[in-house]
């Protein structure tokens, strides 16, 4: 059973998400929070698998709450999926850098929301289809100029290629098809890359790919 915490300052939004999620046999909502401070406290008390976190909340916002959750060693297994009304929000890249495992806009279809919870719970990352790859690249470019990261020296050429495709938003199955590999082999490559680079999930892998210059804005459209 996947345990979910809902963090949003609007009660109707929380009620709607609860109704959608609790219709699923493998998902249960274990708690709710109306601001970031309460979300952090609830995480420590309830130990959810996934937090659906609004960004714009009174007091402690969703980004700061996400940073605190990710930084707390007691909450190592908690995954945060950011929710917002605005898909063109400057918070997209900040959310990924803060350690979020996914990013969805609130007009996401119920099926996408359920899928996001399941994906995050198993340790993968998910970006809403409405948050385009080009947009993520743009925010990455604004964050800072790329700086070579010595950790990438540990990667083989094939692993660098796989990491580029992860940064492009491809799933393991899509990577396998692109490189003519089995899905299991693609998954193994991704796991090894994350281990070598000491990143927690695919979102963090995407951030590192951009910040290190392994991929750059415009790479996806060349």
C-alpha positions as CSV (number, residue, x, y, z in Angstrom):
1,X,0.0,0.0,0.0
2,X,1.4,3.4,-1.0
3,X,0.9,6.0,1.7
4,X,0.3,9.5,0.5
5,X,0.4,12.9,2.3
6,X,-1.5,15.8,0.8
7,X,0.0,19.3,1.3
8,X,-2.1,22.1,-0.1
9,X,-3.7,25.2,1.5
10,X,-7.0,24.7,-0.3
11,X,-9.3,22.2,1.4
12,X,-11.3,21.5,-1.8
13,X,-8.1,20.6,-3.7
14,X,-7.1,18.2,-0.9
15,X,-10.5,16.6,-0.9
16,X,-10.5,16.2,-4.7
17,X,-7.1,14.5,-4.6
18,X,-8.1,12.3,-1.7
19,X,-11.2,11.2,-3.6
20,X,-9.2,10.3,-6.7
21,X,-6.4,8.5,-4.9
22,X,-8.5,6.5,-2.4
23,X,-10.4,4.9,-5.3
24,X,-7.3,2.9,-6.0
25,X,-6.7,-0.4,-4.2
26,X,-2.9,0.2,-3.7
27,X,-3.0,3.9,-2.5
28,X,-4.1,5.4,0.8
29,X,-4.1,9.0,2.0
30,X,-2.6,9.0,5.5
31,X,-2.8,12.7,6.2
32,X,-3.2,16.3,5.1
33,X,-1.4,19.6,5.7
34,X,-2.4,23.1,4.9
35,X,1.1,24.6,4.8
36,X,4.8,23.6,4.4
37,X,5.5,23.6,8.1
38,X,2.7,21.2,8.9
39,X,3.8,19.0,5.9
40,X,7.2,18.6,7.3
41,X,5.8,17.7,10.8
42,X,3.3,15.3,9.3
43,X,6.0,13.6,7.3
44,X,8.0,12.9,10.5
45,X,4.9,11.6,12.2
46,X,3.3,9.6,9.4
47,X,6.3,8.6,7.3
48,X,4.4,8.6,3.9
49,X,5.8,7.1,0.8
50,X,4.8,10.1,-1.3
51,X,4.0,13.7,-0.6
52,X,1.8,15.7,-3.1
53,X,3.2,19.2,-2.3
54,X,1.7,22.5,-3.4
55,X,4.3,25.2,-4.0
56,X,2.4,28.3,-3.0
57,X,1.3,28.0,0.6
58,X,1.2,30.5,3.5
59,X,4.2,30.5,5.8
60,X,6.7,27.8,4.8
61,X,6.2,27.2,1.1
62,X,6.4,23.9,-0.8
63,X,10.0,24.4,-2.0
64,X,11.3,25.0,1.5
65,X,9.3,22.1,2.9
66,X,10.7,19.9,0.2
67,X,14.2,20.9,1.0
68,X,13.7,20.1,4.7
69,X,12.1,16.7,3.9
70,X,14.8,15.7,1.6
71,X,17.6,16.8,4.0
72,X,16.1,14.9,6.9
73,X,17.9,11.5,7.1
74,X,14.9,10.1,9.0
75,X,12.8,10.7,5.9
76,X,15.1,9.1,3.4
77,X,12.4,7.1,1.8
78,X,9.9,9.9,1.3
79,X,9.3,11.1,-2.2
80,X,7.9,14.6,-3.0
81,X,5.8,15.3,-6.1
82,X,5.3,19.1,-6.6
83,X,1.9,20.4,-7.6
84,X,1.2,23.9,-8.9
85,X,-1.4,25.8,-10.9
86,X,1.2,27.2,-13.2
87,X,3.2,25.1,-15.6
88,X,5.3,28.1,-16.6
89,X,6.3,28.8,-13.0
90,X,9.9,29.6,-12.3
91,X,9.6,27.1,-9.5
92,X,9.9,24.1,-11.9
93,X,13.7,24.0,-11.9
94,X,13.9,25.0,-8.2
95,X,11.6,22.1,-7.3
96,X,13.8,19.6,-9.0
97,X,16.9,21.1,-7.4
98,X,15.2,20.9,-4.0
99,X,14.9,17.2,-4.5
100,X,11.4,16.7,-5.8
101,X,10.8,13.4,-7.6
102,X,8.2,14.9,-9.9
103,X,6.3,17.9,-11.0
104,X,2.6,18.1,-12.0
105,X,0.2,20.9,-12.8
106,X,-3.1,20.8,-11.0
107,X,-5.2,20.4,-14.1
108,X,-3.5,17.0,-14.5
109,X,-5.9,14.2,-15.5
110,X,-6.7,11.8,-12.6
111,X,-4.9,9.0,-14.4
112,X,-1.7,11.0,-14.6
113,X,-2.0,11.9,-10.9
114,X,-2.3,8.2,-9.9
115,X,0.5,7.3,-12.2
116,X,2.7,10.0,-10.7
117,X,2.2,8.6,-7.2
118,X,3.1,5.1,-8.3
119,X,6.1,6.2,-10.2
120,X,7.4,8.3,-7.3
121,X,6.8,5.6,-4.8
122,X,9.0,3.2,-6.7
123,X,11.8,5.7,-6.8
124,X,11.5,7.1,-10.3
125,X,10.8,10.6,-11.5
126,X,7.9,12.1,-13.4
127,X,7.4,15.4,-15.1
128,X,4.0,16.5,-16.3
129,X,3.6,16.3,-20.1
130,X,2.5,20.0,-20.0
131,X,5.9,21.0,-18.6
132,X,7.9,20.7,-21.7
133,X,11.5,19.5,-22.0
134,X,12.4,22.8,-23.6
135,X,11.1,24.7,-20.6
136,X,13.1,22.6,-18.2
137,X,16.2,23.3,-20.3
138,X,15.5,27.0,-20.2
139,X,15.3,27.0,-16.4
140,X,18.5,25.0,-16.2
141,X,20.2,27.6,-18.3
142,X,19.0,30.4,-16.1
143,X,20.2,28.6,-12.9
144,X,23.9,29.0,-13.6
145,X,26.5,28.4,-16.3
146,X,27.4,24.7,-16.7
147,X,30.3,23.6,-14.6
148,X,32.1,20.3,-15.3
149,X,31.5,17.8,-12.6
150,X,34.4,15.4,-11.9
151,X,31.9,12.7,-10.9
152,X,31.1,12.2,-14.6
153,X,34.6,10.9,-15.2
154,X,33.4,7.6,-13.6
155,X,30.9,7.1,-16.4
156,X,31.5,5.0,-19.5
157,X,30.6,6.4,-22.9
158,X,27.5,4.3,-23.0
159,X,26.5,5.5,-19.5
160,X,27.0,9.1,-20.6
161,X,24.7,8.4,-23.6
162,X,22.1,6.9,-21.4
163,X,22.3,9.9,-19.0
164,X,21.7,12.3,-21.9
165,X,18.6,10.4,-22.8
166,X,17.4,10.4,-19.2
167,X,17.9,14.2,-19.3
168,X,15.8,14.3,-22.5
169,X,12.9,12.8,-20.5
170,X,13.0,9.3,-22.0
171,X,11.7,6.3,-20.0
172,X,13.8,3.2,-19.7
173,X,11.7,1.5,-22.4
174,X,12.3,4.5,-24.7
175,X,16.0,4.5,-24.0
176,X,16.1,0.7,-24.7
177,X,14.4,1.3,-28.1
178,X,16.7,4.2,-29.0
179,X,19.9,2.3,-28.1
180,X,18.7,-1.1,-29.2
181,X,18.9,-2.6,-25.7
182,X,16.6,-4.7,-23.6
183,X,14.5,-2.6,-21.1
184,X,16.3,-4.5,-18.3
185,X,19.7,-3.5,-19.6
186,X,18.6,0.2,-19.9
187,X,17.3,0.1,-16.3
188,X,20.6,-1.4,-15.1
189,X,22.5,1.4,-16.8
190,X,20.3,4.0,-15.2
191,X,20.7,2.4,-11.7
192,X,24.5,2.2,-12.1
193,X,24.7,5.8,-13.2
194,X,22.7,7.0,-10.2
195,X,24.9,4.9,-7.9
196,X,28.2,6.2,-9.4
197,X,27.0,9.8,-9.2
198,X,25.3,9.4,-5.8
199,X,22.0,10.9,-6.8
200,X,18.7,9.8,-5.3
201,X,16.5,9.6,-8.4
202,X,16.0,10.5,-12.1
203,X,15.1,14.1,-11.4
204,X,18.4,14.7,-9.7
205,X,20.1,13.0,-12.6
206,X,18.4,15.4,-15.0
207,X,19.6,18.4,-12.9
208,X,23.1,17.1,-12.8
209,X,23.1,16.5,-16.5
210,X,22.2,20.2,-17.2
211,X,24.4,21.7,-14.5
212,X,27.5,19.8,-15.5
213,X,27.0,20.7,-19.2
214,X,26.5,17.0,-20.3
215,X,23.4,18.3,-22.0
216,X,22.6,22.0,-22.7
217,X,19.6,24.1,-23.6
218,X,18.9,23.6,-27.2
219,X,20.3,20.0,-27.2
220,X,16.8,18.6,-27.4
221,X,15.9,20.7,-30.4
222,X,19.0,20.3,-32.5
